[in-house]
Amino acid sequence: MRFLFLILLLVIVGGAIYLLLKKRWRGFGWALSAFLLVMLVGIWAIFQSRSSTAAIGILFLPFYGLFAGVMAWLFANLRVAERWGWRAFGWFCLAASLSVPTVFIFQGFDSIALNESRDAKYQASLVEIAKNKANLAETLANNPGRESEMIDALIEKHADDRNHLLPILESRYISAEALDHLARSEDLGIALSAIRNPNCRAETLVRIYRTHAYSDYFFQALAAHANTPPEILKELYQRPATINGLDRSLASNPVTPIEVIREIMTKTNESFVVQRLLENPALDCSWLLPIEAALKRSERPADGYSVNRLQALKSTKCLNTSPAH
């Protein structure tokens, strides 16, 4: 197959060189039209995909466009050739040129159909999850004092049903042992929901951070969890950034080491991070001045929530605290 492709490529290149040597400019309009058609249809098809790497395909579009353009140019020249064989080959070149945008069109519509199918499944899952959440609340309400027992029974019953497990993982009655078990799930969504639960113990969080093959996927939850050990929080802040927004979660976590908090206050220029700092349960009055400075250099120095929160703190909790402290 590769050998045949190489022969075809050599024939195409040979034909193009021949036409260039003969200074036959006929077909430039065909070539340009084919190139632009491939670029437009290709870009449309690429943006129908929701894959995070789909945009990389744009880098290859000019090569496909050039191929289609050369084929169209050969067609425009060879269709008027005297020999029947060259005319036939010219029509083959036209078919090859048109095949490129045709393939992109099919790929685009396939992506649209796939997106619609996934959206439908997602909406159906949301409906089922909401129903299961309501049923769980009713079950727990009907079994006062036996909530943890009922949770364990439901986990055993629906061990392979994520639409049942996700509502269960939000419950305050789920045990640390159950969360540790579910955090080992190969379903990253289940594992993430497990470590987000406030009952998840430090040992589980450390294991996820140190040993999970896709630990980056959990960094946001780890940075926000009150049971994450301070040394892990410090590492999360200091390690090379692989995801965005970790400083937001760290800013609101009451167990984030104070040296990390101080560095965030000194470096941040995001009003959202400022809001998270002001929401931190461990907020100390000594934070107010650096937080005010951070707000002033942010993209929204007049952010209503932050301004009002600062004023409220100054008039209540920090009323009698001097700036020096």
GINORNOR-V540973 format. One record per run of one state. SS is the DSSP state (H for helix, E for strand, C for the rest). FROM is the first residue (numbers start at 1). TO is the last residue. If there is no record, write none. Layout:
BEGIN
ss=SS from=FROM to=TO
ss=SS from=FROM to=TO
END
This chain:
BEGIN
ss=C from=1 to=1
ss=H from=2 to=21
ss=C from=22 to=27
ss=H from=28 to=46
ss=C from=47 to=53
ss=H from=54 to=78
ss=C from=79 to=83
ss=H from=84 to=141
ss=C from=142 to=146
ss=H from=147 to=157
ss=C from=158 to=161
ss=H from=162 to=169
ss=C from=170 to=175
ss=H from=176 to=182
ss=C from=183 to=187
ss=H from=188 to=196
ss=C from=197 to=201
ss=H from=202 to=211
ss=C from=212 to=214
ss=H from=215 to=224
ss=C from=225 to=229
ss=H from=230 to=238
ss=C from=239 to=245
ss=H from=246 to=252
ss=C from=253 to=257
ss=H from=258 to=267
ss=C from=268 to=270
ss=H from=271 to=279
ss=C from=280 to=286
ss=H from=287 to=296
ss=C from=297 to=303
ss=H from=304 to=315
ss=C from=316 to=325
END
